[in-house]
Amino acid sequence: MGSRKSTLVKRRLAKAFRMNQAVPAWKRETLSPRDGYNFKRRNWRSTKLKIY
C-alpha cells in the first residue's frame, strides 16, 4: 500500500481487504452450504469502494 494516503483511508482499505477474503475451508465444512460462502465478496474491477 502506498504511503501517500491518510491513516483513515489505509484503515478502510485494510478492512475491505479483510472482508473480501473467502470463508476458510475448515469452517466451510462445519457450516451449512448457504453459510459456507462469503456473499460480500467483491471484485476489484466490477465493484469499486466508496472510500475517497
PDB file as gemmi writes it, atoms N, CA and C in Angstrom:
CRYST1    1.000    1.000    1.000  90.00  90.00  90.00 P 1                      
ATOM      1  N   MET A   1       0.848  -1.167   0.000  1.00  0.00           N  
ATOM      2  CA  MET A   1       0.000   0.000   0.000  1.00  0.00           C  
ATOM      3  C   MET A   1       0.894   1.230   0.000  1.00  0.00           C  
ATOM      4  N   GLY A   2       0.538   2.216  -0.795  1.00  0.00           N  
ATOM      5  CA  GLY A   2       1.359   3.415  -0.898  1.00  0.00           C  
ATOM      6  C   GLY A   2       1.351   4.239   0.377  1.00  0.00           C  
ATOM      7  N   SER A   3       2.353   5.081   0.497  1.00  0.00           N  
ATOM      8  CA  SER A   3       2.489   5.859   1.731  1.00  0.00           C  
ATOM      9  C   SER A   3       1.713   7.167   1.680  1.00  0.00           C  
ATOM     10  N   ARG A   4       1.328   7.618   0.506  1.00  0.00           N  
ATOM     11  CA  ARG A   4       0.651   8.913   0.398  1.00  0.00           C  
ATOM     12  C   ARG A   4      -0.857   8.772   0.540  1.00  0.00           C  
ATOM     13  N   LYS A   5      -1.266   8.132   1.586  1.00  0.00           N  
ATOM     14  CA  LYS A   5      -2.684   8.005   1.921  1.00  0.00           C  
ATOM     15  C   LYS A   5      -2.837   8.389   3.383  1.00  0.00           C  
ATOM     16  N   SER A   6      -3.994   8.915   3.695  1.00  0.00           N  
ATOM     17  CA  SER A   6      -4.235   9.235   5.099  1.00  0.00           C  
ATOM     18  C   SER A   6      -4.442   7.936   5.881  1.00  0.00           C  
ATOM     19  N   THR A   7      -4.318   8.026   7.168  1.00  0.00           N  
ATOM     20  CA  THR A   7      -4.481   6.848   8.021  1.00  0.00           C  
ATOM     21  C   THR A   7      -5.895   6.300   7.927  1.00  0.00           C  
ATOM     22  N   LEU A   8      -6.877   7.182   7.809  1.00  0.00           N  
ATOM     23  CA  LEU A   8      -8.268   6.747   7.702  1.00  0.00           C  
ATOM     24  C   LEU A   8      -8.493   5.926   6.436  1.00  0.00           C  
ATOM     25  N   VAL A   9      -7.924   6.376   5.324  1.00  0.00           N  
ATOM     26  CA  VAL A   9      -8.085   5.654   4.064  1.00  0.00           C  
ATOM     27  C   VAL A   9      -7.399   4.296   4.141  1.00  0.00           C  
ATOM     28  N   LYS A  10      -6.212   4.258   4.745  1.00  0.00           N  
ATOM     29  CA  LYS A  10      -5.498   2.989   4.876  1.00  0.00           C  
ATOM     30  C   LYS A  10      -6.280   2.000   5.727  1.00  0.00           C  
ATOM     31  N   ARG A  11      -6.875   2.477   6.803  1.00  0.00           N  
ATOM     32  CA  ARG A  11      -7.658   1.585   7.666  1.00  0.00           C  
ATOM     33  C   ARG A  11      -8.880   1.052   6.938  1.00  0.00           C  
ATOM     34  N   ARG A  12      -9.528   1.895   6.139  1.00  0.00           N  
ATOM     35  CA  ARG A  12     -10.709   1.438   5.402  1.00  0.00           C  
ATOM     36  C   ARG A  12     -10.334   0.446   4.310  1.00  0.00           C  
ATOM     37  N   LEU A  13      -9.203   0.671   3.643  1.00  0.00           N  
ATOM     38  CA  LEU A  13      -8.752  -0.275   2.627  1.00  0.00           C  
ATOM     39  C   LEU A  13      -8.372  -1.612   3.256  1.00  0.00           C  
ATOM     40  N   ALA A  14      -7.752  -1.570   4.416  1.00  0.00           N  
ATOM     41  CA  ALA A  14      -7.376  -2.805   5.097  1.00  0.00           C  
ATOM     42  C   ALA A  14      -8.610  -3.587   5.527  1.00  0.00           C  
ATOM     43  N   LYS A  15      -9.631  -2.895   5.996  1.00  0.00           N  
ATOM     44  CA  LYS A  15     -10.880  -3.563   6.385  1.00  0.00           C  
ATOM     45  C   LYS A  15     -11.553  -4.192   5.167  1.00  0.00           C  
ATOM     46  N   ALA A  16     -11.563  -3.467   4.038  1.00  0.00           N  
ATOM     47  CA  ALA A  16     -12.159  -4.008   2.822  1.00  0.00           C  
ATOM     48  C   ALA A  16     -11.376  -5.223   2.330  1.00  0.00           C  
ATOM     49  N   PHE A  17     -10.064  -5.191   2.500  1.00  0.00           N  
ATOM     50  CA  PHE A  17      -9.231  -6.330   2.109  1.00  0.00           C  
ATOM     51  C   PHE A  17      -9.559  -7.553   2.949  1.00  0.00           C  
ATOM     52  N   ARG A  18      -9.735  -7.361   4.246  1.00  0.00           N  
ATOM     53  CA  ARG A  18     -10.068  -8.483   5.128  1.00  0.00           C  
ATOM     54  C   ARG A  18     -11.468  -9.026   4.837  1.00  0.00           C  
ATOM     55  N   MET A  19     -12.411  -8.147   4.559  1.00  0.00           N  
ATOM     56  CA  MET A  19     -13.784  -8.587   4.306  1.00  0.00           C  
ATOM     57  C   MET A  19     -13.914  -9.322   2.978  1.00  0.00           C  
ATOM     58  N   ASN A  20     -12.961  -9.120   2.071  1.00  0.00           N  
ATOM     59  CA  ASN A  20     -13.048  -9.702   0.733  1.00  0.00           C  
ATOM     60  C   ASN A  20     -12.487 -11.119   0.674  1.00  0.00           C  
ATOM     61  N   GLN A  21     -12.029 -11.656   1.770  1.00  0.00           N  
ATOM     62  CA  GLN A  21     -11.451 -12.994   1.765  1.00  0.00           C  
ATOM     63  C   GLN A  21     -12.541 -14.057   1.832  1.00  0.00           C  
ATOM     64  N   ALA A  22     -12.189 -15.244   1.373  1.00  0.00           N  
ATOM     65  CA  ALA A  22     -13.140 -16.353   1.378  1.00  0.00           C  
ATOM     66  C   ALA A  22     -13.267 -16.942   2.779  1.00  0.00           C  
ATOM     67  N   VAL A  23     -14.318 -17.711   2.964  1.00  0.00           N  
ATOM     68  CA  VAL A  23     -14.518 -18.415   4.231  1.00  0.00           C  
ATOM     69  C   VAL A  23     -13.498 -19.554   4.286  1.00  0.00           C  
ATOM     70  N   PRO A  24     -12.808 -19.754   5.404  1.00  0.00           N  
ATOM     71  CA  PRO A  24     -11.807 -20.825   5.481  1.00  0.00           C  
ATOM     72  C   PRO A  24     -12.420 -22.206   5.229  1.00  0.00           C  
ATOM     73  N   ALA A  25     -11.591 -23.106   4.695  1.00  0.00           N  
ATOM     74  CA  ALA A  25     -12.078 -24.440   4.325  1.00  0.00           C  
ATOM     75  C   ALA A  25     -12.542 -25.219   5.546  1.00  0.00           C  
ATOM     76  N   TRP A  26     -11.849 -25.093   6.672  1.00  0.00           N  
ATOM     77  CA  TRP A  26     -12.238 -25.850   7.860  1.00  0.00           C  
ATOM     78  C   TRP A  26     -13.566 -25.353   8.413  1.00  0.00           C  
ATOM     79  N   LYS A  27     -13.846 -24.065   8.228  1.00  0.00           N  
ATOM     80  CA  LYS A  27     -15.114 -23.522   8.707  1.00  0.00           C  
ATOM     81  C   LYS A  27     -16.240 -23.847   7.732  1.00  0.00           C  
ATOM     82  N   ARG A  28     -15.913 -23.950   6.449  1.00  0.00           N  
ATOM     83  CA  ARG A  28     -16.905 -24.273   5.433  1.00  0.00           C  
ATOM     84  C   ARG A  28     -17.451 -25.680   5.633  1.00  0.00           C  
ATOM     85  N   GLU A  29     -16.629 -26.570   6.163  1.00  0.00           N  
ATOM     86  CA  GLU A  29     -17.082 -27.946   6.397  1.00  0.00           C  
ATOM     87  C   GLU A  29     -18.105 -28.014   7.525  1.00  0.00           C  
ATOM     88  N   THR A  30     -17.946 -27.163   8.531  1.00  0.00           N  
ATOM     89  CA  THR A  30     -18.844 -27.236   9.679  1.00  0.00           C  
ATOM     90  C   THR A  30     -20.160 -26.515   9.425  1.00  0.00           C  
ATOM     91  N   LEU A  31     -20.169 -25.533   8.527  1.00  0.00           N  
ATOM     92  CA  LEU A  31     -21.372 -24.741   8.293  1.00  0.00           C  
ATOM     93  C   LEU A  31     -22.255 -25.380   7.236  1.00  0.00           C  
ATOM     94  N   SER A  32     -23.470 -24.857   7.112  1.00  0.00           N  
ATOM     95  CA  SER A  32     -24.369 -25.322   6.066  1.00  0.00           C  
ATOM     96  C   SER A  32     -23.888 -24.767   4.717  1.00  0.00           C  
ATOM     97  N   PRO A  33     -24.353 -25.328   3.597  1.00  0.00           N  
ATOM     98  CA  PRO A  33     -23.893 -24.838   2.293  1.00  0.00           C  
ATOM     99  C   PRO A  33     -24.207 -23.358   2.059  1.00  0.00           C  
ATOM    100  N   ARG A  34     -25.289 -22.881   2.629  1.00  0.00           N  
ATOM    101  CA  ARG A  34     -25.650 -21.485   2.438  1.00  0.00           C  
ATOM    102  C   ARG A  34     -24.701 -20.564   3.207  1.00  0.00           C  
ATOM    103  N   ASP A  35     -24.250 -21.001   4.379  1.00  0.00           N  
ATOM    104  CA  ASP A  35     -23.392 -20.167   5.209  1.00  0.00           C  
ATOM    105  C   ASP A  35     -21.913 -20.340   4.894  1.00  0.00           C  
ATOM    106  N   GLY A  36     -21.564 -21.279   4.042  1.00  0.00           N  
ATOM    107  CA  GLY A  36     -20.163 -21.532   3.749  1.00  0.00           C  
ATOM    108  C   GLY A  36     -19.604 -20.675   2.642  1.00  0.00           C  
ATOM    109  N   TYR A  37     -20.319 -19.625   2.243  1.00  0.00           N  
ATOM    110  CA  TYR A  37     -19.864 -18.753   1.162  1.00  0.00           C  
ATOM    111  C   TYR A  37     -19.961 -17.314   1.628  1.00  0.00           C  
ATOM    112  N   ASN A  38     -18.998 -16.500   1.251  1.00  0.00           N  
ATOM    113  CA  ASN A  38     -18.995 -15.086   1.607  1.00  0.00           C  
ATOM    114  C   ASN A  38     -19.766 -14.317   0.535  1.00  0.00           C  
ATOM    115  N   PHE A  39     -20.982 -13.882   0.864  1.00  0.00           N  
ATOM    116  CA  PHE A  39     -21.813 -13.180  -0.106  1.00  0.00           C  
ATOM    117  C   PHE A  39     -21.368 -11.744  -0.322  1.00  0.00           C  
ATOM    118  N   LYS A  40     -20.476 -11.252   0.512  1.00  0.00           N  
ATOM    119  CA  LYS A  40     -19.983  -9.884   0.363  1.00  0.00           C  
ATOM    120  C   LYS A  40     -18.670  -9.827  -0.410  1.00  0.00           C  
ATOM    121  N   ARG A  41     -18.319 -10.902  -1.125  1.00  0.00           N  
ATOM    122  CA  ARG A  41     -17.107 -10.877  -1.928  1.00  0.00           C  
ATOM    123  C   ARG A  41     -17.242  -9.801  -2.991  1.00  0.00           C  
ATOM    124  N   ARG A  42     -16.132  -9.141  -3.291  1.00  0.00           N  
ATOM    125  CA  ARG A  42     -16.143  -8.003  -4.201  1.00  0.00           C  
ATOM    126  C   ARG A  42     -14.991  -8.158  -5.181  1.00  0.00           C  
ATOM    127  N   ASN A  43     -15.270  -7.919  -6.453  1.00  0.00           N  
ATOM    128  CA  ASN A  43     -14.223  -7.923  -7.465  1.00  0.00           C  
ATOM    129  C   ASN A  43     -13.698  -6.512  -7.647  1.00  0.00           C  
ATOM    130  N   TRP A  44     -12.391  -6.380  -7.786  1.00  0.00           N  
ATOM    131  CA  TRP A  44     -11.776  -5.053  -7.820  1.00  0.00           C  
ATOM    132  C   TRP A  44     -12.117  -4.294  -9.092  1.00  0.00           C  
ATOM    133  N   ARG A  45     -12.506  -5.002 -10.161  1.00  0.00           N  
ATOM    134  CA  ARG A  45     -12.867  -4.302 -11.384  1.00  0.00           C  
ATOM    135  C   ARG A  45     -14.341  -3.904 -11.417  1.00  0.00           C  
ATOM    136  N   SER A  46     -15.206  -4.829 -11.027  1.00  0.00           N  
ATOM    137  CA  SER A  46     -16.637  -4.594 -11.227  1.00  0.00           C  
ATOM    138  C   SER A  46     -17.258  -3.705 -10.158  1.00  0.00           C  
ATOM    139  N   THR A  47     -16.840  -3.828  -8.918  1.00  0.00           N  
ATOM    140  CA  THR A  47     -17.439  -3.055  -7.832  1.00  0.00           C  
ATOM    141  C   THR A  47     -16.363  -2.244  -7.135  1.00  0.00           C  
ATOM    142  N   LYS A  48     -16.480  -0.944  -7.184  1.00  0.00           N  
ATOM    143  CA  LYS A  48     -15.488  -0.065  -6.575  1.00  0.00           C  
ATOM    144  C   LYS A  48     -15.908   0.318  -5.164  1.00  0.00           C  
ATOM    145  N   LEU A  49     -14.916   0.627  -4.344  1.00  0.00           N  
ATOM    146  CA  LEU A  49     -15.164   1.063  -2.978  1.00  0.00           C  
ATOM    147  C   LEU A  49     -15.424   2.561  -2.957  1.00  0.00           C  
ATOM    148  N   LYS A  50     -16.271   2.994  -2.053  1.00  0.00           N  
ATOM    149  CA  LYS A  50     -16.548   4.426  -1.899  1.00  0.00           C  
ATOM    150  C   LYS A  50     -15.750   4.941  -0.711  1.00  0.00           C  
ATOM    151  N   ILE A  51     -14.441   5.039  -0.901  1.00  0.00           N  
ATOM    152  CA  ILE A  51     -13.555   5.449   0.185  1.00  0.00           C  
ATOM    153  C   ILE A  51     -13.199   6.921   0.066  1.00  0.00           C  
ATOM    154  N   TYR A  52     -12.936   7.365  -1.142  1.00  0.00           N  
ATOM    155  CA  TYR A  52     -12.490   8.748  -1.317  1.00  0.00           C  
ATOM    156  C   TYR A  52     -13.668   9.698  -1.412  1.00  0.00           C  
TER     157      TYR A  52                                                      
END                                                                             
